[in-house]
């Protein structure tokens, strides 16, 4: 069984592909799995660390306005199609899976046109352009959000699976995590993260909220500011008189699975995989969508989770310390509301998404 996976540019496309690849390997240990990416995307650094071979094609994304860059992208698209054709001819895969990003366009399209079983996985509630095009040629589209289904047209079967998450997300209990992280098991834990690099607007708002929550007996905050923001944030805290021991501020959380296990409430951006991890653990959230995400897809993600009662959305332009403190304090004071959100998050979670995708994709190849 030869399987090619492709998805790149950002971690949001790469990590789902890796998670699916790992599940395929579990289900089919003899599978020959390889990846296709570009030399410009993060995949060139990430994929090799996981032990999978990576081949490169030359392709670039299209600007949303007509320019010289658009013409150059057209030229690279033809180069990418030629590169993809060579890979398909050499490897003769039994299955090709795309997880988004322009890099997967040529390889999935050409494989589909050669009648090789193909499928794609869409992480967001608002699909990307590449996946919307590929949906007309592939056999299955695996949806991270049901809401995305209305944007796909063509003969492909749409299957709602949720988004694939790392298996280690599910490994820890709250009791274990609180002990490992040195937290108080009697206090509600609020986990704050703006992503691996942090989010300046969330940090600014949380500064006011953490000063107000400092010293409170019923709550503790675990806040990852992002490496680039940490010194500036700590200087701002010092200027305001500092915070008590219940406010824990780190530049980066190296063990996010443990932090998620300890969390009773999160303050997060609305990236698809982060939300999948939160809901798999049943963690409700105050979500602040990144306002510059392509096609505003983070707000679509956040609204989908909010509609099911598992989150409250505050837009970045409306975010203030007062607003976020009000949301946090309401949930601390109204235990029943927090419990309802936790139950809604747990109901929304799809912890077996990667296994479901891998099984159904392999079934296509065996037909």
Steps between C-alpha positions, in 0.01 A plus 500: 500500500657828384351816646585861421389781729528867419412810696719791577589860553385511863486261790120502472532295182812302587416358843164352392683323216757362742229382741318322216829346382569363849153344511547341157827353624322353803227347287731391218855457638644407161369816332761701309413859599660810352423873488503764229569862588689813397837632607336824615246352744549387859467139384866500390600523868212316669443186290858362517493523881219245499697256288298517177664554159415833338513588131478855372302664223520859380169681548381831647175638632293750304452859609139615520568787258645493148870587495837385375508258794180340365668432165804357676271274706340370178844409371585322826169313485600342168842415645326347801274290280807367316672423829187326631467296181857370543433402862180315410667317214796399716311402814170373356314563828191304603359797693554878512377721783505882503460708816491847350736773390583569138777237501252212499321629188724355224566161660136430598360629170733293280453189713122536472522546123704177488215326683704452816276507812525847652345681793550831678461616858367850567575637846297821498135602499586724202693281253813608319498567126720199413275253678186649344649439156628150583162394639375477141754225424559297816285218634459618861524822694552464875353799681632650820173697531158409366456866403767462229289255302288767331807644329594180317351409163559193292466125524726446803342342806504742795579333833493689829782361714626795700868594485784254569691566821819360649447188710693653791225760546285227652765338720478709819237537773432829674628360829829393341543826307432729795759312707764501224454872435506591869146641497241502778240226435235696694518803273345551157778516241482749214735420211596796282683464169509697178678222311867407482608860440243653733243768424568860597133599527421207730805582712398864533148408610620225735736742676200687639311178572795338680559803718135477607518122556833518685469359851153357446458174692272316257695540175844459346622613157756322281594748229738442205585842358715378211879529502512832314254665738616363835755760615276789400205340679693436820630858498139624475403272792789632713403860427149427627624352826531133406261210547445235765602134478165397350597676174761289318653663192724309260652592163397162356330180617713206387240249617169627363329158540566524875379861514179409316437217744527743792278769347143575608469795262719628215562836336614413148518600137273293274733289289333177394741257666517696826121490518497127422739442790292713737175324416659154514588581861164665570654841572267798438657820375488872455611524137666802338530418126811623323359783286745463209449127436434415133131556414446573872481123556581523872180692568300238309664231717430692819136569412443130427627407847306785661178390325527166677538662840866410551653849473448871521643712218658842546624659178853636505380855430264478801751342736575689822616399844161590639318288241710189551494534880121525489479177296737315734337622821152410377608139449682490834191629681248290307620142537197360315578709190860378501385138536260541207782637284727213605234245405444675166874501427527130582201421276661693215838329534600231253804331658489207254503720187846390381413132530169551316672687217778242470257206490275658238794616286658154505164346409500714183839362400392140556186519284 
